[in-house]
Amino acid sequence: MPCRAIIGLGNPGPRYAMTRHNMGFITLDAMASHEAISFSGSKIAQAETAAFQMDIDGMKTDIRLIKPMTYMNRSGEALAPFLRYYRIDSQEILVIHDDLDQPLGNMKFVKKGGTGGHNGVRSIIQYLGTDDFPRLKLGIGRPLPTIAVEQYVLMPFEPHELPVCQRVIATAVNAVFLFLTKGMNVAMNQFNKKSVEGA
């Protein structure tokens, strides 16, 4: 059976649960809830995983949701063993992560590229040996000049930001399913440069 992997980036533990850097984890949790499945620890690598099946191009496909438990800077260390074990090519994955260069409420699919200053993406590129893999970037905006980026990404969302965050996550789940069923170009055309209502 064909296999695809959706990787959400974040940091493990309740301390980081609703921080800006955990947009990937939050999206995967929402996907798992949508499919009525639960995450569990993996024997393959330091990660939590969940799985479900769906029809893609008339073929039953195994969809693996992966949350690296290695902390953000070592995300690739957890991901690489999965791709080897399930024989998943880098083109058959989607990495979901936060993006400082877009405001909260925006999202953007990209087919490949550099790190954009994101340490989780940097680690994945390092371990996979390529930057040629699809991503879904979820905007978190940039901090005020008085707040360091390293501090900002580990801060929880402000109460007034939570409704927008919730709408973004719901939209991201729909975007991922469209990506899986219709492909990158369709997903890019529908969701790139489009702000979630109320952002």
Secondary structure, 3 states (H helix, E strand, C coil): CCEEEEEECCCCCHHHCCEHHHHHHHHHHHHHHHHCCCCEECCCCCEEEEEEEEEECCEEEEEEEEEECCCHHHHHHHHHHHHHHCCCCHHHEEEEEEECCCCCCCEEEECCCCCCCCHHHHHHHHHHCCCCCCEEEEECCCCCCCCCHHHHCCCECCHHHHHHHHHHHHHHHHHHHHHHHHCHHHHHHHHCCCCCCCC
